[in-house]
Amino acid sequence: MPGVAQKTERFAALKGMQSGLVRKLLRYGAGSVVATICSQTTFLVVYGPLHASTTLSSALAWMAGAVPNYWMNRSWTWGRRGRPSVTRELLPYAGIILATLGLAIAATAAAAAALRGTSIAHPAQTVIVAGVYFLVYVVMFGFRFLLFDRLFATRAPQPEGR
């Protein structure tokens, strides 16, 4: 049977892991809030007053959120420094976020198509379609966290300048 010291040591290690995970989730969440504000604002402006397509609106909104999200997650949430590796970091990151963009484009196009021809005014349609765009990212939040954690946390940091 494990002794009291061994149990205490295991508990302390588990508690440390949990607090690290909570801190990482809070940082990831804060970065996601910043990215969401950038992204949602862009979507609302481009789709609403500019009357752009859902595809163009989603793509521009995605870009507005993806850039700050990448740098905040990489440096603040996972503590990565230095030049990122294209093959080990940037391409997998791009794959993850492009998949989310594809889901957002499909979901917003479906929502816009369902609303087309209804008596719902354009401003209300804009809010509904923007809500669908937002919902995609809410649903993907946890899944993306797990993927980003594997991407950023399991790789040894690259030396400066490489």
C-alpha positions as CSV (number, residue, x, y, z in Angstrom):
1,M,0.0,0.0,0.0
2,P,1.3,3.4,-0.8
3,G,2.3,5.5,2.1
4,V,0.9,8.9,3.1
5,A,3.9,10.7,1.6
6,Q,3.4,9.0,-1.7
7,K,-0.3,9.8,-1.7
8,T,0.4,13.5,-0.8
9,E,3.0,13.7,-3.6
10,R,0.6,12.3,-6.2
11,F,-2.1,14.7,-5.0
12,A,0.3,17.7,-5.2
13,A,1.3,16.6,-8.8
14,L,-2.3,16.2,-9.8
15,K,-3.3,19.6,-8.3
16,G,-0.3,21.2,-10.1
17,M,-1.5,19.7,-13.4
18,Q,-5.0,20.9,-12.9
19,S,-4.0,24.4,-12.0
20,G,-1.8,24.5,-15.1
21,L,-4.6,23.3,-17.3
22,V,-7.0,25.8,-15.7
23,R,-4.5,28.6,-16.3
24,K,-4.0,27.5,-19.9
25,L,-7.8,27.2,-20.5
26,L,-8.3,30.7,-19.1
27,R,-5.6,32.2,-21.3
28,Y,-6.9,30.3,-24.3
29,G,-10.4,31.6,-23.5
30,A,-9.2,35.2,-23.2
31,G,-7.4,34.9,-26.5
32,S,-10.5,33.4,-28.1
33,V,-12.6,36.4,-26.8
34,V,-10.2,38.8,-28.5
35,A,-10.3,36.8,-31.7
36,T,-14.1,36.5,-31.5
37,I,-14.5,40.3,-31.1
38,C,-12.3,40.9,-34.2
39,S,-14.0,38.1,-36.2
40,Q,-17.6,38.9,-35.3
41,T,-17.2,42.6,-35.9
42,T,-15.7,41.9,-39.3
43,F,-18.4,39.5,-40.2
44,L,-21.2,41.8,-39.1
45,V,-19.8,44.8,-41.1
46,V,-18.9,42.8,-44.3
47,Y,-22.1,40.7,-44.4
48,G,-24.5,43.4,-43.0
49,P,-23.9,46.9,-44.4
50,L,-21.6,45.8,-47.2
51,H,-23.9,43.0,-48.3
52,A,-21.1,40.6,-49.2
53,S,-21.6,36.9,-49.6
54,T,-21.4,34.6,-46.6
55,T,-18.3,33.0,-48.0
56,L,-16.4,36.4,-48.4
57,S,-17.7,37.5,-45.0
58,S,-16.7,34.3,-43.3
59,A,-13.2,34.3,-44.9
60,L,-12.5,38.0,-44.0
61,A,-13.9,37.5,-40.5
62,W,-11.8,34.3,-40.1
63,M,-8.6,36.2,-41.1
64,A,-9.4,39.0,-38.7
65,G,-9.6,36.5,-35.8
66,A,-7.0,34.0,-36.9
67,V,-4.0,36.3,-36.9
68,P,-4.4,37.6,-33.3
69,N,-5.6,34.2,-32.1
70,Y,-2.4,32.4,-33.4
71,W,0.0,34.8,-31.8
72,M,-1.9,35.0,-28.5
73,N,-2.3,31.2,-28.2
74,R,1.3,30.5,-29.3
75,S,3.0,33.0,-27.0
76,W,0.7,33.6,-24.1
77,T,-1.3,30.4,-23.7
78,W,1.5,27.9,-24.5
79,G,4.6,30.1,-23.9
80,R,6.2,29.4,-27.3
81,R,8.9,31.9,-28.4
82,G,11.1,32.3,-31.4
83,R,10.4,31.7,-35.1
84,P,7.7,29.1,-35.7
85,S,8.5,26.1,-37.8
86,V,6.5,26.1,-41.0
87,T,6.1,22.3,-41.2
88,R,5.8,21.5,-37.5
89,E,3.6,24.5,-36.4
90,L,2.3,26.8,-39.1
91,L,0.9,24.2,-41.5
92,P,-0.8,22.1,-38.8
93,Y,-2.3,25.3,-37.3
94,A,-3.5,26.4,-40.7
95,G,-5.1,23.0,-41.2
96,I,-7.0,23.2,-37.9
97,I,-8.3,26.7,-38.5
98,L,-9.0,26.2,-42.2
99,A,-11.2,23.2,-41.3
100,T,-13.1,25.5,-38.9
101,L,-13.4,28.1,-41.6
102,G,-14.9,25.5,-43.9
103,L,-17.5,24.6,-41.3
104,A,-18.3,28.4,-40.8
105,I,-18.7,28.9,-44.6
106,A,-21.0,25.9,-44.9
107,A,-23.1,26.8,-41.9
108,T,-23.5,30.5,-42.8
109,A,-24.3,29.7,-46.4
110,A,-27.0,27.2,-45.2
111,A,-28.4,29.8,-42.8
112,A,-28.5,32.5,-45.4
113,A,-30.2,30.2,-47.9
114,A,-32.8,29.2,-45.3
115,L,-33.5,32.9,-44.7
116,R,-33.6,33.9,-48.3
117,G,-37.1,34.7,-49.5
118,T,-38.5,35.0,-46.0
119,S,-40.1,38.2,-44.6
120,I,-37.3,38.6,-42.1
121,A,-35.6,42.0,-42.6
122,H,-31.9,42.1,-43.7
123,P,-30.6,43.5,-40.3
124,A,-32.3,40.6,-38.5
125,Q,-31.0,38.1,-41.1
126,T,-27.5,39.5,-40.5
127,V,-27.8,38.9,-36.8
128,I,-29.0,35.4,-37.3
129,V,-26.3,34.4,-39.8
130,A,-23.7,36.1,-37.6
131,G,-25.0,34.0,-34.7
132,V,-24.6,30.8,-36.8
133,Y,-21.0,31.9,-37.5
134,F,-20.4,32.5,-33.8
135,L,-22.0,29.1,-32.9
136,V,-19.5,27.3,-35.2
137,Y,-16.6,28.7,-33.2
138,V,-18.3,28.0,-29.8
139,V,-18.8,24.4,-30.8
140,M,-15.2,24.1,-32.0
141,F,-13.7,25.9,-29.0
142,G,-12.9,22.7,-26.9
143,F,-11.9,20.6,-29.9
144,R,-9.5,23.3,-31.1
145,F,-8.1,23.7,-27.6
146,L,-7.2,20.0,-27.5
147,L,-5.6,20.1,-31.0
148,F,-3.7,23.3,-30.2
149,D,-2.5,21.9,-26.9
150,R,-1.1,18.9,-28.8
151,L,0.4,21.1,-31.4
152,F,2.1,23.8,-29.2
153,A,2.7,21.9,-25.9
154,T,4.2,18.6,-27.2
155,R,6.9,20.1,-29.5
156,A,10.2,21.3,-28.1
157,P,10.5,25.1,-28.5
158,Q,12.5,26.1,-31.5
159,P,15.7,28.1,-30.9
160,E,15.6,31.8,-31.7
161,G,16.3,32.5,-35.4
162,R,15.5,29.0,-36.7
